[in-house]
Amino acid sequence: MSEFKRIPPEQAQALREQGAVVVDIRDPATYATLHISGSKHLDNHSISDFIRAADLDAPIVVVCYHGNSSQSAAAYLISQGFSDVYSMDGGFELWRTTYPSETAQGTSE
């Protein structure tokens, strides 16, 4: 079984530009306030549908608040059969300061 990789926002942005799926596991209200443009919100209610519909070989970047919870979520996705999973160090807070123009408001896209 493979393991997820921890990456900085710059590498997450490069993967995103290459078509990686960015999933945000923060709470729904926080996600709606501001999130990475094009990211998908995942929580305990939506994760099973996401897993069923996903390409298990497509790169996935998991984002949380500061880069801690995303590691557990990334490990879970690996355990569910995903092969190319990344946890973004620094989380959304670091992303927001690194790429302020690459954020959006509203519900899941």
C-alpha positions in Angstrom: 0.0 0.0 0.0 1.3 3.4 -0.9 1.3 6.4 1.5 0.2 10.0 1.1 2.8 12.7 0.6 3.1 16.0 2.4 3.6 18.9 0.1 3.8 22.7 0.3 1.2 25.0 -1.3 3.5 25.6 -4.3 3.5 21.9 -5.1 -0.2 21.7 -4.5 -0.7 24.6 -7.0 1.4 22.8 -9.6 -0.6 19.7 -9.2 -3.9 21.7 -9.3 -2.8 23.2 -12.6 -2.2 19.7 -13.9 -5.7 18.7 -13.0 -5.4 17.3 -9.5 -8.6 17.3 -7.4 -8.4 19.5 -4.4 -10.6 18.4 -1.5 -11.3 20.7 1.5 -12.2 18.9 4.8 -12.9 22.0 6.9 -16.4 22.6 8.2 -19.1 23.6 5.7 -19.5 27.2 7.0 -15.8 27.9 6.9 -15.5 26.4 3.4 -18.4 28.5 2.2 -16.8 31.7 3.5 -13.5 31.1 1.6 -11.8 28.1 -0.1 -9.4 27.2 -2.8 -11.0 27.9 -6.2 -12.3 24.8 -7.8 -11.9 22.7 -4.6 -14.6 20.2 -3.5 -15.9 20.2 0.1 -15.8 16.7 1.7 -17.3 15.8 5.1 -18.5 12.6 6.7 -21.8 12.8 4.7 -20.3 13.3 1.2 -17.1 11.2 1.4 -18.6 7.9 0.4 -20.3 9.4 -2.7 -17.0 11.1 -3.6 -15.1 7.8 -3.2 -17.6 5.9 -5.3 -17.5 8.5 -8.2 -13.7 9.2 -8.1 -10.9 8.0 -10.3 -8.7 6.2 -7.7 -5.6 6.9 -9.7 -6.2 10.7 -10.1 -4.1 12.9 -7.9 -5.9 14.2 -4.8 -4.7 17.1 -2.7 -6.4 17.2 0.8 -6.6 20.6 2.6 -7.7 21.5 6.1 -7.1 24.5 8.3 -3.4 24.2 9.1 -2.3 20.9 7.6 -2.9 18.5 10.5 -6.3 17.0 9.9 -5.6 16.6 6.2 -3.0 14.0 7.0 -5.5 11.7 8.6 -8.0 12.3 5.7 -5.2 11.6 3.2 -4.3 8.4 5.0 -8.0 7.4 4.9 -8.2 8.0 1.2 -5.1 5.8 0.7 -6.9 3.1 2.7 -9.9 3.4 0.4 -7.8 2.6 -2.7 -6.6 6.0 -3.9 -3.0 5.8 -5.1 -1.9 9.4 -5.5 -2.8 11.4 -2.4 -1.2 14.6 -1.0 -1.7 16.5 2.3 -1.0 20.2 1.9 1.3 21.4 4.7 0.1 24.7 6.2 -3.5 24.1 5.2 -5.8 26.7 3.8 -4.3 29.4 6.1 -1.0 29.1 4.3 -2.6 28.8 0.9 -4.6 32.0 1.5 -1.4 34.0 2.2 0.5 32.3 -0.7 -2.2 32.5 -3.4 -4.8 35.1 -2.3 -6.2 35.4 -5.8 -6.8 31.6 -6.0 -9.7 31.6 -3.5 -13.4 31.6 -3.9 -16.6 32.0 -1.8 -19.8 29.9 -1.8 -20.8 26.3 -1.5 -19.1 23.3 -3.0 -18.1 23.6 -6.6 
